[in-house]
Amino acid sequence: MIGIAVVLAVAIGAVAVSRVPRSGDAGSGLPQRFDYDLKTHKTIDPALILYRQAGELPLDLSASRAVAVGPEDRIYVAGDQKILVFDREGTRRSEIALESEPRCLAVGGAGNKEPGRIYVGMRDHVEVYGPDGTRQAVWERLGEKAVLTSIAVADSADEHDIFAADAGHRVVHRYDPSGKRLAEIGRRNREQKIRGFIIPSPYFDLAVTADGLLRVVNPGMHRIEAYTFDGHFEEPLVWGKASLEIEGFCGCCNPANMAAMPGGGYVTAEKGIPRVKIYGADGNFVGVVAGPDVLAPTATITEETREDHKLEVVDVAADSRGRILVLDPAARKVRIFVARNPQMETKS
Amino acid sequence: MASSSDKLDRRQFVGNGVRIAGAIGLGGFVGFLAGRRGSADDTVWQIDPNKCIACGNCATYCVLDESAAKCVHSYPMCGYCELCTGYFEPDPNDLNSGAENQLCPTGAIVRKFVEEPYHEYSIDEALCIGCAKCVKGCNAFGNGSLYMQVRHDRCLNCNECAIAVACPSQAFVRVPASNPYLLKHKGTGA
């Protein structure tokens, strides 16, 4: 009798345990139309993809932050506490050790008074290195609140100033080559119709374009703004719109990164849905360099909520030949893209 | 002067020693067990936001009709975006509070204008069902300031939490009742 009771109790227990949901796949219980699904927006029409990957540079960096192009199309990558320098063919030429973690960098171009001079943005200040990697200067610290996210160098015959985007203070700092801070650009000013930079997350990029203007991403406004070096806002030249459609910039705040193309035009990189795209000099959408199928290692990573599992944001640069360099921190490599149609490289 | 009969022989001495040591050991063991039980009672369930994958199970597995797990908001982390991807559908018709534009199935997020172009977002917990849809939206593009927490004014602190059993990422953990929330802070990534 006792034996039967024990067997019965064990059987009931086993059934009870087996009925406890352990897979946890019920979800919210809401109808499917309430699912948060970006699948349709992650699919890109193949006809719009105008570039193909032609090569890649593997990086021994655990946290790569920025990519830039210098004279003779040398490729500079900042990450960990160093800068890696590659020649245009992708052969690693040198490594520059830094004392702290870099966040952004720019290199004086061939037209610069000091070609090959490297400007490295740390969290709150700029450090300057010579082409041989020796540190030449450490510029003034910008305070606790400063978060430098991008640097650009003017390379025209008579302008060699340096511009640093500060996401913490939501302004662009203008420096002369000696490191003297000359001005702030982009602070909210109703009279000049400057709405100020809206920077919800620390992605705030800028570039000096061939027309001699400073182009600054206003990520919260989903647009690229134009300023003279003196800080005058060029309102008619503003472009960009918020949209999940391929022509627009997705999410709360994009593009995360941007670079100027050699013949005019822009290459942009978005976070959230990783998309690298080309726009013409007037801001018209031209095409796609790479989308989530290349830049997202898994289909669901774009919906990831865990900080240490999230997809890192890519940085972009373009060389004089129109090749697009995409720094892919997740894959620990720089992907090199070339136009499928060679005429594209000089047209955009 | 003690007589020879009062003296303990070796056998008695060892026996008494063993008995005293046993009593002390037993007392210590009972005390240890009592202490362990006390600390177990002083912990509560909580969601580790660094492990939560916003699967939505919190809405359906809680033994309460209305889940004790709710979305909460870290204001220091929030970008106060005009286009909040935790509030709006991925591709909204317009940036207003029209139901067709809202991501939340129950309209539990309140959008309040602060100054051009900033907006503040707060959770109406009475409406929140814990589906975590907004958490996904906020994390996909934004700073991840919306996240899930067990609200202890509702939680029954079940011995075996049904959500914890169903949680696919083991995000449900026991935390001290004296510090019952795992809050996200700006810059920590947590």
Interface residues (C-beta under 8 A of the other chain):
Chain A: V20 P21 R22 S23 G24 D25 A26 G27 S28 G29 L30 F34 Y36 L38 H41 R195 I198 I199 P200 S201 G220 M221 H222 A242 S243 L244 E245 C250 G251 C252 C253 N254 K271 G272 T302 E303 E304 T305 R306 E307 D308 K310
Chain B: N50 K51 C52 I53 A54 C55 G56 N57 A59 T60 Y61 C78 G79 Y80 C81 E82 L83 C84 T85 P90 D91 L103 P105 E116 P117 Y118 I129 G130 C131 A132 K133 V135 K136 G137 N139 A140 F141 G142 N143 G144 Y147 A162 V165 A166 C167 P168 S169 G189 A190
